[in-house]
Every structure is written in C-alpha cells, then in structure tokens.
C-alpha cells in the first residue's frame, strides 16, 4: 500500500481541493495522512473518511497585515516540519504533498525527501499575483520580488508541481518551471457531494421567490458588493428576489454595512461559513448562481469552482467576464457580464428571471462546455501522476531540476 502525507495550511475536511484529492487516493488504495490547522474544539488527531488527520493549533488570521501572515505561516511551517518528519520515520511515506499557500511549505518535507520520499507542491493560488492584488501600498514591489523568488525555489525543490488550471500552468512555464514538471488538476465539482438527484430543489407550493446564491470566500476581489448593488437595482422589478451568500472572509463588515445602507436586510442573507457537505442542498434551492469577481491580474487566472458546482447541481450561473473563464467556456449566451458593472448584472438577472426557458438553455450550454473538465478526467490525471511518482522512483530529481534552471 503506497503512503501519502498532505500538508495544508487550512482545515480538513473543509478544504475541498485537499479533501477531493485525499479521497481519490484512498479510493485508489493509498494510505493517507493529513497535517492541517486545528480550530478550538477540534481533536488533535482523528480519522476522517479513511484518512488520519493531525491538527496543529495555529490560529488562522484574516484581514491581517503581511507580518501577521508571515508569522502564522512560519509557526505552521516549523510545526508541520516536525510532525511530518516524525511520522515519516514511522510510516515511510512514498509521497509528501504540500498545498500552498505558502509555497515554502514544500520545504517541510525536506527530511522525508532526503530519506526517499517524493515531494509534490500543489499550487492552489499563484502567490505573486494574489499578493500583488492584496498588498498594493508601500513595499509592494519588494513583496512581488520576494514572492516570485520563494515560488522559484519552491517549485525547483519539488519533484512535481500540480496547479489548478491552464492559465496557472502557462504563468509557471513563463517563470522557468519545466513543462514536464507541471500537471494541471482543475478544481472540478466533486460528484460524490454535488449530485442533483440527492438534493431535490426546494420549491414549496405557492413560493414565488427568485433566489440567487453564492458560496465561498468573501473578499473584496470577489465582488459580492457588486452583486448586492445589482439586487438593489432589481428590488422593484423582482418583488420576491432573494440573494443568499454563504462563506466568510474580510469583506463581511463591508457587506453588512452596504446591506444596511441599501435597506436590503429582507433581500440579502449572509449565512456565514457552512460546511462543504451542506452546500449542495443550499445550491439546489436556488434559481441562479452568481460569480461576480472583480477583474484583476489574479482573478483573470481563476477558474471558479463554485460555478462548476452550480452547473453540476442544475443551477444556471452568471459570471464576470474574466480572461480564464472566457477561454474555458467560450461565448455562451447570457453567461457573462462585464466585471464591476452592477447595472449589466442586474439586466442579465432580470432577463433570465422573465424567461425560464432562457435559463434552461443557459444551463444546457454551460453543462456541455464544462463536460470536458469534469472531475473523473481530473482525477485520472491526478492519480496517474501520484502513481507514476511511486513506480518511477529515481526520475526527475529536484536537485538536478534546480541546477538546470540555474544554468
């Protein structure tokens, strides 16, 4: 039985990408351990659907300065380094997979790698682009230079790099990561959770509400305030319009203030963080999903997983016209609105509200466009890579890769 250890500065099983990959390995016959964050009240060690989870009591801070983020990352890094080394001495992992952020978390596997384990860096987000949007004040150029350097040495150290989409892969290749070292595994909807037949739409007799839904991170870059303003524009045209938002993030105070200013307390509901297992039922009760991202160098690279989940659950979706999603879906009618334009978003919602057949057409065309990127294909790529690392031990050493890039 091959053994893998995943290290993630997040919570398990709440992180959908880590959970999806871990459960894929388990189903393929691997033994899987996960080292992650620990919230108050959580057990330091427990079994979770076949995986053994080791939790480290480091508090996650949101809406904090760069120094706080760095301190938090370093605390987790040193604790995870100690834990994975101690576990490797007993279990002898075949693969250690570090999930960013931060990129340098991959070095927590330094001793297991010296003792024979292969090391994978799974890049959920490109840190230079994300921090370029997040930190724009004094010192932003220095932050950009440091994050690119950290990304460079981290990808060089890893035996293989996994990333969440083709735009990410192209950006890494442009930064001298060898093409043979990068595998794309997209954040497709997990069919074991997002299964429309198991979650019938909630539509009680006489209920005329038209419900919009969003779930995920609540950050300024994701544009939830734009969607709230669109709801405000539609308060007369769609009397029973509801917008349900599930998630947390540093934009919550801003959204609460905006909802109060526009007197939308009866229209917009902030549902807070909801465990992933409950999300499909909440989606099933919606008429339309909304992904209102602002356009910037980071969001132009993103494939929004939530959009895939809406489509799989039979809910049509409207998205901001960012570069990555246009290349993925093409020009699907009614799918896109101009980023930041709450008027156009309101017009798109109103048109789909008035014509149910138009919503069904949008859903059908979106499903056809998404089909090539469904999880069964992404899972195949992921398992093929992980099994190749075990059977092909000795190929693609990270040190040789680093020397080649230096040359």
C-alpha positions as CSV (number, residue, x, y, z in Angstrom):
1,X,0.0,0.0,0.0
2,X,1.6,3.3,-1.1
3,X,1.5,6.1,1.6
4,X,1.0,9.8,1.2
5,X,1.1,12.7,3.6
6,X,-0.7,16.0,2.7
7,X,0.4,19.2,4.4
8,X,-2.0,22.1,4.2
9,X,-2.3,25.5,6.0
10,X,-6.1,25.1,6.1
11,X,-8.7,23.0,7.7
12,X,-9.6,19.4,6.8
13,X,-12.0,18.2,5.6
14,X,-13.3,21.8,5.0
15,X,-10.8,22.5,2.2
16,X,-12.5,20.9,-0.9
17,X,-9.4,20.5,-3.1
18,X,-7.4,18.7,-0.4
19,X,-10.4,16.5,0.5
20,X,-11.1,15.6,-3.1
21,X,-7.5,14.6,-3.8
22,X,-7.1,12.7,-0.5
23,X,-10.3,10.8,-1.0
24,X,-9.2,9.9,-4.6
25,X,-6.0,8.4,-3.2
26,X,-7.9,6.5,-0.5
27,X,-10.3,5.0,-3.2
28,X,-7.2,4.1,-5.2
29,X,-5.8,2.0,-2.3
30,X,-3.4,4.6,-0.7
31,X,-3.0,5.2,3.0
32,X,-3.3,9.0,3.5
33,X,-2.4,11.2,6.5
34,X,-3.2,14.9,6.5
35,X,-1.4,17.6,8.6
36,X,-3.6,20.8,8.9
37,X,-4.7,23.6,11.1
38,X,-6.7,23.0,14.3
39,X,-9.6,25.1,15.5
40,X,-10.6,25.2,19.2
41,X,-12.7,22.2,20.0
42,X,-11.2,20.0,17.2
43,X,-9.3,16.9,18.1
44,X,-5.6,16.9,17.6
45,X,-5.8,13.6,15.8
46,X,-8.8,11.7,14.3
47,X,-9.9,9.5,11.5
48,X,-11.8,11.2,8.7
49,X,-13.3,9.0,5.9
50,X,-10.3,6.8,5.9
51,X,-7.6,9.5,6.3
52,X,-5.8,10.1,9.5
53,X,-5.8,13.8,10.3
54,X,-3.2,15.5,12.5
55,X,-4.1,19.0,13.5
56,X,-1.7,21.8,14.6
57,X,-3.0,24.5,16.9
58,X,-2.1,27.6,14.8
59,X,-4.7,30.3,14.6
60,X,-5.6,31.5,11.1
61,X,-5.9,35.3,10.8
62,X,-7.8,37.0,8.1
63,X,-7.7,40.7,7.1
64,X,-4.2,40.9,8.7
65,X,-1.0,42.6,7.6
66,X,1.8,40.9,5.9
67,X,3.9,40.5,9.1
68,X,1.0,38.6,10.7
69,X,0.6,36.3,7.7
70,X,4.3,35.6,7.7
71,X,4.4,34.8,11.4
72,X,1.4,32.5,11.1
73,X,2.9,30.7,8.1
74,X,6.3,30.2,9.9
75,X,4.6,28.8,13.0
76,X,2.7,26.3,11.0
77,X,5.8,25.5,8.8
78,X,8.0,24.6,11.7
79,X,5.3,22.6,13.5
80,X,4.4,20.7,10.3
81,X,8.1,20.1,9.5
82,X,8.5,18.4,12.9
83,X,5.3,16.4,12.6
84,X,5.8,15.1,9.0
85,X,9.4,14.1,9.9
86,X,8.3,12.2,13.0
87,X,5.5,10.5,11.0
88,X,7.8,9.6,8.1
89,X,10.3,7.9,10.4
90,X,7.5,5.5,11.4
91,X,5.4,5.3,8.3
92,X,7.9,5.9,5.4
93,X,5.8,8.0,3.1
94,X,6.1,7.4,-0.7
95,X,4.9,11.0,-1.4
96,X,4.6,14.1,0.6
97,X,2.2,16.7,-1.0
98,X,2.4,20.3,0.2
99,X,-0.5,22.6,-0.6
100,X,0.2,26.3,-0.9
101,X,-0.2,28.9,0.5
102,X,2.6,29.5,1.4
103,X,4.8,28.0,-1.4
104,X,7.7,27.4,1.0
105,X,5.5,24.9,2.9
106,X,7.0,22.4,0.5
107,X,10.3,22.6,2.5
108,X,8.6,21.0,5.4
109,X,9.2,17.7,3.6
110,X,13.0,18.3,3.4
111,X,13.9,15.4,5.7
112,X,11.4,12.9,4.3
113,X,12.7,13.8,0.8
114,X,16.3,13.1,1.9
115,X,15.1,9.7,3.2
116,X,13.5,8.8,-0.1
117,X,10.0,10.4,-0.3
118,X,8.9,12.2,-3.5
119,X,7.7,15.7,-2.9
120,X,4.8,17.4,-4.7
121,X,3.9,21.1,-4.5
122,X,0.1,21.7,-5.2
123,X,-0.3,25.3,-6.1
124,X,-3.9,26.3,-5.3
125,X,-3.2,30.0,-6.0
126,X,-0.3,31.9,-7.6
127,X,1.1,33.8,-4.6
128,X,2.8,36.7,-6.6
129,X,-0.4,37.5,-8.4
130,X,-2.6,37.2,-5.3
131,X,-0.3,39.3,-3.1
132,X,0.1,41.8,-5.9
133,X,-3.7,42.4,-5.6
134,X,-3.9,42.1,-1.8
135,X,-0.9,44.3,-0.9
136,X,-0.7,47.4,-3.0
137,X,0.9,50.0,-0.7
138,X,4.5,50.8,0.1
139,X,6.7,47.8,-0.3
140,X,4.5,46.1,-2.9
141,X,7.5,45.8,-5.3
142,X,9.6,44.1,-2.7
143,X,6.7,41.8,-1.8
144,X,6.4,40.9,-5.5
145,X,10.1,40.2,-5.8
146,X,10.2,38.0,-2.7
147,X,7.1,36.0,-3.5
148,X,8.5,35.2,-7.0
149,X,11.8,34.2,-5.5
150,X,10.0,31.9,-3.0
151,X,7.9,30.4,-5.8
152,X,11.1,29.8,-7.8
153,X,13.0,27.9,-5.2
154,X,9.9,26.0,-4.0
155,X,9.0,24.7,-7.5
156,X,12.6,23.8,-8.0
157,X,12.7,21.8,-4.8
158,X,9.6,19.8,-5.6
159,X,9.7,16.7,-7.7
160,X,6.4,17.7,-9.3
161,X,4.1,20.7,-9.3
162,X,0.3,20.4,-9.5
163,X,-1.7,23.5,-10.4
164,X,-5.3,24.3,-10.7
165,X,-5.7,25.4,-14.3
166,X,-4.0,26.0,-17.6
167,X,-3.6,29.8,-17.0
168,X,-1.6,29.0,-13.9
169,X,0.5,26.4,-15.8
170,X,1.3,28.9,-18.5
171,X,2.4,31.5,-16.0
172,X,4.6,29.0,-14.2
173,X,6.2,28.0,-17.5
174,X,6.9,31.6,-18.2
175,X,8.7,31.7,-14.9
176,X,11.0,28.9,-16.0
177,X,9.3,25.9,-14.3
178,X,10.0,22.9,-16.7
179,X,6.9,21.9,-18.6
180,X,7.4,18.2,-17.8
181,X,7.3,19.1,-14.1
182,X,3.8,20.7,-14.1
183,X,0.4,18.9,-14.1
184,X,-2.9,20.6,-14.3
185,X,-5.6,19.2,-11.9
186,X,-8.6,21.5,-12.0
187,X,-10.9,22.2,-9.1
188,X,-13.9,20.5,-10.7
189,X,-17.0,19.8,-8.8
190,X,-16.9,16.7,-6.6
191,X,-19.6,14.3,-8.0
192,X,-19.8,12.5,-4.7
193,X,-21.0,15.7,-3.0
194,X,-22.6,17.6,-5.8
195,X,-25.2,15.2,-7.0
196,X,-28.5,16.8,-8.1
197,X,-30.6,13.6,-7.7
198,X,-29.8,13.5,-4.0
199,X,-30.9,17.2,-3.4
200,X,-34.3,18.0,-4.9
201,X,-34.9,21.7,-5.5
202,X,-36.8,23.3,-2.6
203,X,-39.8,24.9,-4.2
204,X,-42.8,24.8,-1.9
205,X,-46.2,25.3,-3.5
206,X,-47.0,29.0,-3.7
207,X,-43.4,30.1,-3.2
208,X,-42.7,32.7,-5.8
209,X,-39.2,33.7,-4.6
210,X,-36.5,34.0,-7.1
211,X,-33.2,33.0,-5.3
212,X,-29.7,33.9,-6.2
213,X,-26.8,32.0,-4.5
214,X,-23.1,32.5,-3.9
215,X,-20.8,30.4,-1.7
216,X,-17.1,30.6,-1.0
217,X,-14.6,33.3,0.1
218,X,-16.0,36.7,0.9
219,X,-13.2,39.1,-0.2
220,X,-13.3,42.4,-2.0
221,X,-11.7,40.9,-5.1
222,X,-14.6,38.5,-5.4
223,X,-17.1,41.4,-5.9
224,X,-20.0,40.5,-3.7
225,X,-20.8,44.2,-3.2
226,X,-21.4,44.4,-7.0
227,X,-24.0,41.6,-6.8
228,X,-25.6,43.3,-3.7
229,X,-25.9,46.5,-5.7
230,X,-27.5,44.6,-8.6
231,X,-30.1,43.2,-6.2
232,X,-30.8,46.8,-5.0
233,X,-31.5,47.7,-8.7
234,X,-34.0,44.9,-9.0
235,X,-36.0,45.4,-5.8
236,X,-39.0,46.7,-7.8
237,X,-38.7,44.5,-10.9
238,X,-38.4,41.2,-8.9
239,X,-40.5,41.7,-5.8
240,X,-39.6,38.3,-4.3
241,X,-35.9,38.4,-5.1
242,X,-33.6,36.8,-2.5
243,X,-29.8,36.6,-2.5
244,X,-28.2,34.0,-0.2
245,X,-24.4,34.3,0.5
246,X,-22.5,31.6,2.3
247,X,-18.9,31.9,3.4
248,X,-16.6,34.1,5.4
249,X,-13.7,36.5,4.7
250,X,-12.6,40.0,5.4
251,X,-15.3,41.6,3.2
252,X,-18.1,40.6,5.7
253,X,-18.1,44.0,7.6
254,X,-18.2,45.9,4.2
255,X,-21.1,43.8,3.0
256,X,-23.0,44.1,6.3
257,X,-22.7,47.9,6.1
258,X,-23.8,48.0,2.4
259,X,-26.8,45.8,3.0
260,X,-27.8,48.1,5.9
261,X,-27.3,51.3,3.8
262,X,-29.4,49.9,0.9
263,X,-32.0,48.5,3.3
264,X,-31.7,45.0,1.9
265,X,-31.9,43.1,5.1
266,X,-35.0,41.3,3.9
267,X,-33.4,40.5,0.5
268,X,-29.8,39.6,1.1
269,X,-28.9,36.9,3.7
270,X,-25.3,36.4,4.9
271,X,-25.3,32.8,6.0
272,X,-21.8,32.6,7.3
273,X,-19.5,29.7,6.9
274,X,-21.3,26.4,6.0
275,X,-19.6,23.0,6.0
276,X,-19.0,21.7,2.4
277,X,-21.4,18.8,3.0
278,X,-24.3,21.1,3.4
279,X,-23.6,23.3,0.4
280,X,-25.2,21.1,-2.3
281,X,-28.6,21.2,-0.6
282,X,-28.4,25.0,-0.4
283,X,-27.5,25.3,-4.0
284,X,-30.3,23.0,-5.0
285,X,-32.8,25.5,-3.6
286,X,-31.6,28.4,-5.8
287,X,-32.7,29.6,-9.2
288,X,-29.4,31.2,-10.3
289,X,-25.8,31.2,-9.2
290,X,-23.7,34.4,-9.3
291,X,-19.9,34.7,-9.6
292,X,-19.3,38.5,-9.6
293,X,-15.5,38.6,-9.5
294,X,-13.7,41.9,-10.0
295,X,-11.2,41.8,-12.8
296,X,-7.5,42.0,-11.8
297,X,-4.3,40.1,-12.6
298,X,-5.3,37.4,-10.1
299,X,-8.9,36.8,-11.0
300,X,-8.1,36.8,-14.7
301,X,-6.3,33.4,-14.0
302,X,-9.1,31.8,-11.9
303,X,-11.5,29.0,-12.8
304,X,-14.2,29.5,-10.2
305,X,-15.1,26.1,-8.7
306,X,-18.4,27.4,-7.4
307,X,-19.5,27.9,-11.0
308,X,-18.8,24.3,-11.8
309,X,-20.8,23.2,-8.7
310,X,-23.8,25.3,-9.7
311,X,-23.8,23.8,-13.2
312,X,-23.5,20.2,-11.9
313,X,-26.4,20.8,-9.5
314,X,-28.6,22.0,-12.3
315,X,-28.5,25.7,-11.4
316,X,-27.6,28.1,-14.2
317,X,-24.9,30.7,-13.4
318,X,-23.8,34.2,-14.4
319,X,-20.1,35.1,-14.2
320,X,-18.0,38.2,-14.6
321,X,-16.2,38.1,-17.9
322,X,-12.6,37.4,-16.8
323,X,-10.0,36.0,-19.1
324,X,-9.8,32.5,-17.8
325,X,-13.5,31.7,-17.8
326,X,-13.9,33.0,-21.3
327,X,-11.2,30.7,-22.6
328,X,-12.8,27.8,-20.8
329,X,-16.5,28.4,-21.7
330,X,-16.3,30.4,-24.9
331,X,-19.1,32.8,-25.8
332,X,-22.0,31.1,-24.0
333,X,-25.1,33.3,-24.4
334,X,-26.2,35.0,-21.1
335,X,-23.3,33.6,-19.1
336,X,-21.1,36.7,-18.7
337,X,-21.4,40.3,-17.6
338,X,-18.8,43.0,-17.6
339,X,-16.7,42.9,-14.4
340,X,-17.7,45.6,-11.9
341,X,-20.9,46.6,-13.8
342,X,-23.8,46.1,-11.4
343,X,-26.2,47.5,-14.0
344,X,-25.4,44.9,-16.6
345,X,-25.5,42.2,-14.0
346,X,-29.0,43.3,-12.9
347,X,-30.1,43.4,-16.5
348,X,-28.8,39.8,-17.1
349,X,-30.6,38.6,-13.9
350,X,-33.9,40.3,-14.9
351,X,-33.8,38.8,-18.4
352,X,-33.3,35.3,-17.0
353,X,-36.0,35.8,-14.4
354,X,-38.5,36.7,-17.0
355,X,-37.7,33.8,-19.3
356,X,-37.3,30.4,-17.6
357,X,-36.7,28.7,-20.9
358,X,-33.7,31.0,-21.4
359,X,-32.3,29.9,-18.0
360,X,-32.6,26.2,-19.1
361,X,-30.8,26.9,-22.3
362,X,-28.0,28.7,-20.4
363,X,-27.7,25.6,-18.2
364,X,-27.7,23.1,-21.1
365,X,-25.0,25.0,-23.0
366,X,-22.9,25.6,-19.8
367,X,-23.1,21.8,-19.0
368,X,-21.8,20.9,-22.5
369,X,-18.9,23.4,-22.2
370,X,-18.0,22.1,-18.7
371,X,-18.2,18.4,-19.5
372,X,-14.5,18.0,-20.7
373,X,-13.3,19.3,-17.3
374,X,-15.4,17.1,-15.0
375,X,-13.7,15.5,-12.0
376,X,-13.5,12.0,-13.5
377,X,-11.0,13.3,-16.0
378,X,-9.1,15.5,-13.5
379,X,-9.0,12.6,-11.0
380,X,-7.4,10.4,-13.7
381,X,-4.6,13.0,-14.2
382,X,-4.0,13.3,-10.5
383,X,-3.9,9.5,-9.8
384,X,-1.7,8.9,-12.8
385,X,0.8,11.4,-11.5
386,X,0.9,10.1,-8.0
387,X,1.2,6.5,-9.0
388,X,3.9,7.4,-11.5
389,X,5.9,9.1,-8.7
390,X,5.8,5.8,-6.8
391,X,6.6,3.4,-9.7
392,X,9.1,5.8,-11.3
393,X,11.3,6.5,-8.3
394,X,14.6,8.0,-9.3
395,X,13.4,10.1,-12.2
396,X,13.2,13.8,-12.3
397,X,15.3,14.6,-9.2
398,X,14.5,18.1,-7.8
399,X,18.2,19.0,-7.3
400,X,19.0,18.3,-11.0
401,X,16.0,20.3,-12.0
402,X,17.2,23.2,-9.9
403,X,20.6,23.1,-11.4
404,X,19.2,23.1,-14.9
405,X,17.2,26.2,-14.2
406,X,20.2,27.9,-12.7
407,X,22.1,27.2,-15.9
